[in-house]
Amino acid sequence: MKVAIIRCMQTEDYCPGTIDFKAVREKSGAFSNTNEDIEIIGFVNCGGCPGKKAVLRAKESVKRGADTIAFASCIQKGTPMGYPCPFAKKMKEVIQKGLPKTIKILDYTH
Ligand code: SF4
């Protein structure tokens, strides 16, 4: 698996993404069902509200080899602040629409 992780820009000050990297390394959370090696090919933020830049960033990640786009848990689960992204649904919808059907989307990381 070659994964690009997209995180919430607003959450960056609260979290350096430690648990995302741990989940990939230990194949836990959203990565627990794979036996493949996992390579992180990108770790970017959404570009800030309302997340439109995430669309381009996901596309660029796929151009660079990502076969999976993972939304970090800060986006849909709202971790670690308990404040989920109000634009998450739309962001996912538009990203998915712009990518080949073969690209896997993960709704969270851990
Ligand atoms: S669009 Fe959502 S994920 Fe991006 S900064 Fe705003 S709240 Fe965070």
Backbone and ligand atoms as CSV (ligand in chain L), in Angstrom:
chain,resi,resn,atom,element,x,y,z
A,1,MET,N,N,0.841,-1.193,0.000
A,1,MET,CA,C,0.000,0.000,0.000
A,1,MET,C,C,0.878,1.245,0.000
A,2,LYS,N,N,0.513,2.173,-0.849
A,2,LYS,CA,C,1.204,3.472,-0.847
A,2,LYS,C,C,0.160,4.510,-0.440
A,3,VAL,N,N,0.347,5.045,0.730
A,3,VAL,CA,C,-0.703,5.895,1.288
A,3,VAL,C,C,-0.280,7.359,1.380
A,4,ALA,N,N,-1.217,8.220,1.067
A,4,ALA,CA,C,-1.045,9.649,1.331
A,4,ALA,C,C,-2.056,10.003,2.411
A,5,ILE,N,N,-1.571,10.635,3.458
A,5,ILE,CA,C,-2.453,11.009,4.568
A,5,ILE,C,C,-2.761,12.494,4.480
A,6,ILE,N,N,-4.043,12.808,4.547
A,6,ILE,CA,C,-4.475,14.208,4.550
A,6,ILE,C,C,-5.002,14.531,5.940
A,7,ARG,N,N,-4.492,15.592,6.505
A,7,ARG,CA,C,-4.878,15.956,7.865
A,7,ARG,C,C,-5.550,17.327,7.890
A,8,CYS,N,N,-6.117,17.643,9.042
A,8,CYS,CA,C,-6.775,18.942,9.246
A,8,CYS,C,C,-5.723,20.011,9.550
A,9,MET,N,N,-5.735,21.062,8.772
A,9,MET,CA,C,-4.760,22.123,9.005
A,9,MET,C,C,-4.970,22.800,10.367
A,10,GLN,N,N,-6.223,22.903,10.760
A,10,GLN,CA,C,-6.533,23.566,12.037
A,10,GLN,C,C,-6.033,22.771,13.232
A,11,THR,N,N,-5.781,21.493,13.030
A,11,THR,CA,C,-5.382,20.641,14.155
A,11,THR,C,C,-3.861,20.516,14.277
A,12,GLU,N,N,-3.161,21.013,13.279
A,12,GLU,CA,C,-1.701,20.829,13.272
A,12,GLU,C,C,-1.007,21.317,14.534
A,13,ASP,N,N,-1.500,22.429,15.087
A,13,ASP,CA,C,-0.855,22.975,16.287
A,13,ASP,C,C,-1.027,22.068,17.508
A,14,TYR,N,N,-2.030,21.198,17.432
A,14,TYR,CA,C,-2.314,20.324,18.568
A,14,TYR,C,C,-1.699,18.945,18.405
A,15,CYS,N,N,-1.225,18.641,17.199
A,15,CYS,CA,C,-0.840,17.253,16.934
A,15,CYS,C,C,0.156,17.152,15.780
A,16,PRO,N,N,1.311,16.546,16.026
A,16,PRO,CA,C,2.274,16.376,14.938
A,16,PRO,C,C,2.045,15.114,14.098
A,17,GLY,N,N,0.965,14.413,14.369
A,17,GLY,CA,C,0.655,13.227,13.561
A,17,GLY,C,C,1.291,11.942,14.077
A,18,THR,N,N,1.759,11.977,15.301
A,18,THR,CA,C,2.486,10.841,15.878
A,18,THR,C,C,1.714,9.522,15.763
A,19,ILE,N,N,0.435,9.577,16.104
A,19,ILE,CA,C,-0.339,8.323,16.126
A,19,ILE,C,C,-0.644,7.830,14.705
A,20,ASP,N,N,-0.694,8.755,13.766
A,20,ASP,CA,C,-0.870,8.334,12.368
A,20,ASP,C,C,0.321,7.482,11.928
A,21,PHE,N,N,1.515,7.979,12.209
A,21,PHE,CA,C,2.720,7.242,11.818
A,21,PHE,C,C,2.811,5.904,12.562
A,22,LYS,N,N,2.389,5.935,13.818
A,22,LYS,CA,C,2.412,4.698,14.619
A,22,LYS,C,C,1.432,3.669,14.032
A,23,ALA,N,N,0.256,4.130,13.651
A,23,ALA,CA,C,-0.755,3.220,13.085
A,23,ALA,C,C,-0.227,2.557,11.810
A,24,VAL,N,N,0.472,3.340,10.991
A,24,VAL,CA,C,1.055,2.778,9.761
A,24,VAL,C,C,2.157,1.789,10.122
A,25,ARG,N,N,3.038,2.209,11.004
A,25,ARG,CA,C,4.181,1.373,11.391
A,25,ARG,C,C,3.731,0.048,11.999
A,26,GLU,N,N,2.702,0.129,12.855
A,26,GLU,CA,C,2.259,-1.066,13.585
A,26,GLU,C,C,1.076,-1.753,12.920
A,27,LYS,N,N,0.659,-1.225,11.776
A,27,LYS,CA,C,-0.513,-1.763,11.072
A,27,LYS,C,C,-1.702,-1.923,12.017
A,28,SER,N,N,-2.032,-0.840,12.654
A,28,SER,CA,C,-3.201,-0.828,13.530
A,28,SER,C,C,-4.224,0.156,12.968
A,29,GLY,N,N,-5.343,0.290,13.653
A,29,GLY,CA,C,-6.394,1.204,13.198
A,29,GLY,C,C,-6.849,0.858,11.788
A,30,ALA,N,N,-6.905,1.839,10.934
A,30,ALA,CA,C,-7.385,1.633,9.565
A,30,ALA,C,C,-6.437,0.772,8.736
A,31,PHE,N,N,-5.252,0.525,9.251
A,31,PHE,CA,C,-4.247,-0.234,8.496
A,31,PHE,C,C,-4.131,-1.682,8.979
A,32,SER,N,N,-5.052,-2.091,9.847
A,32,SER,CA,C,-4.929,-3.415,10.458
A,32,SER,C,C,-5.301,-4.558,9.521
A,33,ASN,N,N,-5.968,-4.235,8.409
A,33,ASN,CA,C,-6.412,-5.318,7.532
A,33,ASN,C,C,-5.490,-5.592,6.360
A,34,THR,N,N,-4.317,-5.033,6.386
A,34,THR,CA,C,-3.429,-5.253,5.242
A,34,THR,C,C,-2.187,-6.045,5.646
A,35,ASN,N,N,-1.809,-6.938,4.756
A,35,ASN,CA,C,-0.568,-7.688,4.971
A,35,ASN,C,C,0.579,-7.078,4.181
A,36,GLU,N,N,0.212,-6.131,3.301
A,36,GLU,CA,C,1.243,-5.510,2.453
A,36,GLU,C,C,2.144,-4.596,3.268
A,37,ASP,N,N,3.307,-4.315,2.728
A,37,ASP,CA,C,4.131,-3.248,3.294
A,37,ASP,C,C,3.399,-1.938,3.042
A,38,ILE,N,N,3.557,-0.998,3.964
A,38,ILE,CA,C,2.906,0.304,3.779
A,38,ILE,C,C,3.974,1.382,3.675
A,39,GLU,N,N,3.861,2.127,2.599
A,39,GLU,CA,C,4.781,3.248,2.399
A,39,GLU,C,C,3.969,4.546,2.466
A,40,ILE,N,N,4.452,5.483,3.259
A,40,ILE,CA,C,3.782,6.794,3.288
A,40,ILE,C,C,4.415,7.640,2.192
A,41,ILE,N,N,3.606,8.003,1.229
A,41,ILE,CA,C,4.185,8.795,0.139
A,41,ILE,C,C,3.881,10.292,0.286
A,42,GLY,N,N,3.028,10.623,1.233
A,42,GLY,CA,C,2.742,12.031,1.476
A,42,GLY,C,C,2.006,12.220,2.785
A,43,PHE,N,N,2.241,13.337,3.419
A,43,PHE,CA,C,1.545,13.673,4.672
A,43,PHE,C,C,1.266,15.171,4.590
A,44,VAL,N,N,0.078,15.503,4.136
A,44,VAL,CA,C,-0.226,16.904,3.845
A,44,VAL,C,C,-1.458,17.338,4.636
A,45,ASN,N,N,-1.652,18.641,4.712
A,45,ASN,CA,C,-2.896,19.094,5.335
A,45,ASN,C,C,-3.911,19.473,4.251
A,46,CYS,N,N,-5.109,19.756,4.699
A,46,CYS,CA,C,-6.214,20.009,3.767
A,46,CYS,C,C,-6.127,21.380,3.105
A,47,GLY,N,N,-5.207,22.209,3.583
A,47,GLY,CA,C,-5.077,23.552,3.017
A,47,GLY,C,C,-5.912,24.593,3.745
A,48,GLY,N,N,-6.598,24.163,4.777
A,48,GLY,CA,C,-7.426,25.097,5.548
A,48,GLY,C,C,-8.873,25.089,5.080
A,49,CYS,N,N,-9.733,25.574,5.930
A,49,CYS,CA,C,-11.174,25.574,5.645
A,49,CYS,C,C,-11.469,26.361,4.356
A,50,PRO,N,N,-12.342,25.828,3.531
A,50,PRO,CA,C,-13.192,24.644,3.722
A,50,PRO,C,C,-12.636,23.350,3.105
A,51,GLY,N,N,-11.341,23.267,2.957
A,51,GLY,CA,C,-10.738,22.010,2.528
A,51,GLY,C,C,-10.655,21.797,1.029
A,52,LYS,N,N,-10.878,22.849,0.250
A,52,LYS,CA,C,-10.856,22.672,-1.211
A,52,LYS,C,C,-9.485,22.254,-1.737
A,53,LYS,N,N,-8.434,22.744,-1.090
A,53,LYS,CA,C,-7.084,22.394,-1.565
A,53,LYS,C,C,-6.787,20.910,-1.399
A,54,ALA,N,N,-7.531,20.264,-0.534
A,54,ALA,CA,C,-7.318,18.830,-0.327
A,54,ALA,C,C,-7.568,18.044,-1.610
A,55,VAL,N,N,-8.434,18.583,-2.460
A,55,VAL,CA,C,-8.771,17.897,-3.711
A,55,VAL,C,C,-7.529,17.812,-4.597
A,56,LEU,N,N,-6.871,18.945,-4.772
A,56,LEU,CA,C,-5.657,18.989,-5.584
A,56,LEU,C,C,-4.534,18.180,-4.918
A,57,ARG,N,N,-4.443,18.283,-3.620
A,57,ARG,CA,C,-3.380,17.563,-2.910
A,57,ARG,C,C,-3.562,16.049,-3.013
A,58,ALA,N,N,-4.791,15.607,-2.998
A,58,ALA,CA,C,-5.050,14.171,-3.178
A,58,ALA,C,C,-4.654,13.747,-4.588
A,59,LYS,N,N,-5.011,14.566,-5.570
A,59,LYS,CA,C,-4.663,14.246,-6.972
A,59,LYS,C,C,-3.152,14.198,-7.152
A,60,GLU,N,N,-2.465,15.162,-6.593
A,60,GLU,CA,C,-1.001,15.201,-6.714
A,60,GLU,C,C,-0.378,13.983,-6.040
A,61,SER,N,N,-0.954,13.566,-4.938
A,61,SER,CA,C,-0.439,12.390,-4.232
A,61,SER,C,C,-0.587,11.140,-5.094
A,62,VAL,N,N,-1.729,11.047,-5.779
A,62,VAL,CA,C,-1.957,9.894,-6.650
A,62,VAL,C,C,-0.976,9.918,-7.823
A,63,LYS,N,N,-0.728,11.114,-8.357
A,63,LYS,CA,C,0.260,11.239,-9.452
A,63,LYS,C,C,1.623,10.744,-9.003
A,64,ARG,N,N,1.904,10.916,-7.721
A,64,ARG,CA,C,3.202,10.493,-7.179
A,64,ARG,C,C,3.179,9.074,-6.634
A,65,GLY,N,N,2.126,8.354,-6.935
A,65,GLY,CA,C,2.132,6.924,-6.629
A,65,GLY,C,C,1.186,6.443,-5.551
A,66,ALA,N,N,0.444,7.329,-4.906
A,66,ALA,CA,C,-0.471,6.857,-3.859
A,66,ALA,C,C,-1.574,5.980,-4.462
A,67,ASP,N,N,-1.819,4.847,-3.820
A,67,ASP,CA,C,-2.978,4.031,-4.214
A,67,ASP,C,C,-4.070,4.121,-3.147
A,68,THR,N,N,-3.753,4.833,-2.073
A,68,THR,CA,C,-4.698,4.990,-0.968
A,68,THR,C,C,-4.615,6.419,-0.437
A,69,ILE,N,N,-5.760,7.010,-0.216
A,69,ILE,CA,C,-5.820,8.319,0.445
A,69,ILE,C,C,-6.463,8.080,1.809
A,70,ALA,N,N,-5.750,8.452,2.856
A,70,ALA,CA,C,-6.311,8.291,4.207
A,70,ALA,C,C,-6.570,9.668,4.806
A,71,PHE,N,N,-7.768,9.853,5.302
A,71,PHE,CA,C,-8.051,11.065,6.061
A,71,PHE,C,C,-7.582,10.797,7.492
A,72,ALA,N,N,-6.722,11.647,8.002
A,72,ALA,CA,C,-6.281,11.485,9.384
A,72,ALA,C,C,-7.496,11.598,10.300
A,73,SER,N,N,-7.396,10.983,11.447
A,73,SER,CA,C,-8.551,10.918,12.350
A,73,SER,C,C,-9.034,12.280,12.818
A,74,CYS,N,N,-8.169,13.276,12.746
A,74,CYS,CA,C,-8.591,14.635,13.134
A,74,CYS,C,C,-9.731,15.138,12.262
A,75,ILE,N,N,-9.835,14.654,11.038
A,75,ILE,CA,C,-10.856,15.195,10.133
A,75,ILE,C,C,-12.256,14.677,10.473
A,76,GLN,N,N,-12.448,13.371,10.424
A,76,GLN,CA,C,-13.808,12.870,10.648
A,76,GLN,C,C,-14.109,12.552,12.112
A,77,LYS,N,N,-13.075,12.136,12.857
A,77,LYS,CA,C,-13.323,11.825,14.278
A,77,LYS,C,C,-13.117,13.052,15.164
A,78,GLY,N,N,-12.372,14.008,14.645
A,78,GLY,CA,C,-12.142,15.225,15.425
A,78,GLY,C,C,-11.074,15.118,16.493
A,79,THR,N,N,-10.304,14.041,16.462
A,79,THR,CA,C,-9.245,13.880,17.460
A,79,THR,C,C,-8.103,14.871,17.188
A,80,PRO,N,N,-7.369,15.331,18.170
A,80,PRO,CA,C,-7.521,15.024,19.602
A,80,PRO,C,C,-8.401,16.033,20.335
A,81,MET,N,N,-9.041,16.956,19.597
A,81,MET,CA,C,-9.784,18.017,20.274
A,81,MET,C,C,-11.263,17.719,20.439
A,82,GLY,N,N,-11.737,16.666,19.797
A,82,GLY,CA,C,-13.171,16.403,19.821
A,82,GLY,C,C,-13.929,17.402,18.957
A,83,TYR,N,N,-13.309,17.763,17.816
A,83,TYR,CA,C,-13.908,18.785,16.955
A,83,TYR,C,C,-13.785,18.331,15.498
A,84,PRO,N,N,-14.722,17.494,15.059
A,84,PRO,CA,C,-14.660,16.993,13.684
A,84,PRO,C,C,-14.829,18.117,12.651
A,85,CYS,N,N,-14.330,17.866,11.478
A,85,CYS,CA,C,-14.403,18.858,10.397
A,85,CYS,C,C,-15.827,18.969,9.854
A,86,PRO,N,N,-16.375,20.172,9.829
A,86,PRO,CA,C,-17.733,20.326,9.296
A,86,PRO,C,C,-17.807,20.142,7.774
A,87,PHE,N,N,-16.657,20.112,7.122
A,87,PHE,CA,C,-16.626,19.983,5.661
A,87,PHE,C,C,-16.211,18.577,5.203
A,88,ALA,N,N,-16.060,17.679,6.151
A,88,ALA,CA,C,-15.487,16.358,5.852
A,88,ALA,C,C,-16.258,15.587,4.778
A,89,LYS,N,N,-17.558,15.608,4.874
A,89,LYS,CA,C,-18.377,14.811,3.948
A,89,LYS,C,C,-18.175,15.311,2.513
A,90,LYS,N,N,-18.274,16.625,2.356
A,90,LYS,CA,C,-18.133,17.221,1.026
A,90,LYS,C,C,-16.713,17.008,0.497
A,91,MET,N,N,-15.746,17.197,1.397
A,91,MET,CA,C,-14.347,17.034,0.991
A,91,MET,C,C,-14.121,15.616,0.435
A,92,LYS,N,N,-14.619,14.639,1.154
A,92,LYS,CA,C,-14.447,13.251,0.714
A,92,LYS,C,C,-15.147,13.018,-0.633
A,93,GLU,N,N,-16.361,13.519,-0.730
A,93,GLU,CA,C,-17.165,13.339,-1.947
A,93,GLU,C,C,-16.426,13.900,-3.178
A,94,VAL,N,N,-15.908,15.106,-3.043
A,94,VAL,CA,C,-15.259,15.753,-4.189
A,94,VAL,C,C,-13.923,15.083,-4.505
A,95,ILE,N,N,-13.194,14.712,-3.477
A,95,ILE,CA,C,-11.917,14.016,-3.691
A,95,ILE,C,C,-12.177,12.701,-4.421
A,96,GLN,N,N,-13.146,11.958,-3.934
A,96,GLN,CA,C,-13.460,10.651,-4.514
A,96,GLN,C,C,-13.869,10.777,-5.981
A,97,LYS,N,N,-14.652,11.790,-6.258
A,97,LYS,CA,C,-15.142,12.032,-7.623
A,97,LYS,C,C,-13.985,12.293,-8.591
A,98,GLY,N,N,-12.946,12.944,-8.091
A,98,GLY,CA,C,-11.833,13.332,-8.964
A,98,GLY,C,C,-10.748,12.283,-9.120
A,99,LEU,N,N,-10.890,11.182,-8.415
A,99,LEU,CA,C,-9.835,10.166,-8.472
A,99,LEU,C,C,-10.318,8.896,-9.166
A,100,PRO,N,N,-9.379,8.115,-9.717
A,100,PRO,CA,C,-9.787,6.836,-10.310
A,100,PRO,C,C,-10.455,5.942,-9.253
A,101,LYS,N,N,-11.380,5.116,-9.705
A,101,LYS,CA,C,-12.124,4.237,-8.785
A,101,LYS,C,C,-11.208,3.259,-8.040
A,102,THR,N,N,-10.043,3.028,-8.596
A,102,THR,CA,C,-9.114,2.071,-7.979
A,102,THR,C,C,-8.450,2.624,-6.710
A,103,ILE,N,N,-8.550,3.917,-6.512
A,103,ILE,CA,C,-7.914,4.511,-5.330
A,103,ILE,C,C,-8.779,4.273,-4.102
A,104,LYS,N,N,-8.157,3.700,-3.091
A,104,LYS,CA,C,-8.886,3.393,-1.858
A,104,LYS,C,C,-8.903,4.638,-0.959
A,105,ILE,N,N,-10.032,4.851,-0.323
A,105,ILE,CA,C,-10.149,5.981,0.594
A,105,ILE,C,C,-10.362,5.432,2.014
A,106,LEU,N,N,-9.560,5.884,2.943
A,106,LEU,CA,C,-9.754,5.486,4.342
A,106,LEU,C,C,-10.291,6.691,5.108
A,107,ASP,N,N,-11.341,6.487,5.885
A,107,ASP,CA,C,-12.012,7.592,6.577
A,107,ASP,C,C,-11.302,8.042,7.844
A,108,TYR,N,N,-10.374,7.260,8.316
A,108,TYR,CA,C,-9.627,7.610,9.518
A,108,TYR,C,C,-8.312,6.844,9.500
A,109,THR,N,N,-7.449,7.176,10.423
A,109,THR,CA,C,-6.173,6.458,10.496
A,109,THR,C,C,-6.077,5.563,11.729
A,110,HIS,N,N,-6.576,6.068,12.856
A,110,HIS,CA,C,-6.484,5.282,14.106
A,110,HIS,C,C,-7.723,5.465,14.948
L,1,SF4,S1,S,-11.589,22.091,6.244
L,1,SF4,FE1,FE,-11.882,20.705,7.945
L,1,SF4,S2,S,-10.040,19.473,7.929
L,1,SF4,FE2,FE,-9.564,21.373,6.839
L,1,SF4,S3,S,-8.826,22.874,8.347
L,1,SF4,FE3,FE,-11.023,23.161,8.151
L,1,SF4,S4,S,-11.862,21.894,9.835
L,1,SF4,FE4,FE,-9.769,21.172,9.428
